[in-house]
Amino acid sequence: MHLDTVRTWRGRFAEQGLPGLADRCRSGRPPSFTALQAAQVKALACQLPAGPRCRWPAGHARSWPARPWPGASPP
C-alpha cells in the first residue's frame, strides 16, 4: 500500500470519523450486472458439479501435469 493512500485515509478519518473510510463513487463504466444477477452467479459457482462429466479420468489426477493428456500434441 502506498504511503500517500494511507495519508489520504488518515486525513478522511480525522475529519469524518469512520464514515470517511467508506467506499466512494468511482469513475468508469457502470456495473453490467444487477446485484441479484451477481448473487445468482456466485450461488451457481459454489454448487458442486453435476454428474461424472466434471471428474478427472482415472489415473490422470495423480500424474497431472507430469505427463501430457492422451492425444495432445507436444508443445
N, C-alpha and C positions, 0 to 999 in steps of 0.2 A: 504494500500500500504506500502510496506516495505521501510525503510529508505535507504537501500543500492540501491534499484531500483531508488529512487529519486536522489541519489548521482550520479548514472550512467547516468541518463538522463541529469542532470545538467552539468556534465562533457562533454557529447556529444554536448550539446547546446553551451557551452562555446567555444568548439573547432571548431564546424562546423556550428553553427547557426541553423536555423530551419530545414534544410535538415538532420541534425544529429538526429532528432527525428523521422524520417520516419521508417516504419517497415523494419526489417532486415530479411534476409533469415533465415529460421529455419530448424533444422534437423528433420528427421522423414519422414513418408510416404507422397508421393506427393498427391495432391488432386485427388479424384476419379472422379469428375465431371468437365466438362468444364464450363466456365463462362456462356455460353449460356444455358446449361442444368440447372445450378443453378438458372438463371433468370426465366426459364420456370417453375420450381417447385415453386418459390416464387409467380409468377403470378397466378398459379393454386391454391395455398394455400389462396390467397387473394380473390378469387371468392366466391360468395355466393353459398351455397349448392343448388343443383337442385332437385326439387320435394319434396314431403311430407315425404320421407324416412328419412330425417335428422331432423325431428322435434320430440319433446317430446310427448308422449301420453297424452291425456287430463288429467289434474289434477296432473300429476307427477312432473312437473317443480316447482310447488309451494311447494310441500312437500319434495322434494329431499334434503338431504338424510335422512330425518326423518323416513321414512318407507321403507322397502325393496321392491325391484322390484317384481312384481307378479310372482310367480312360482320359485323364488330364494330360495335356501336352506339357513337356518340360519347358521351363522358362527360357 
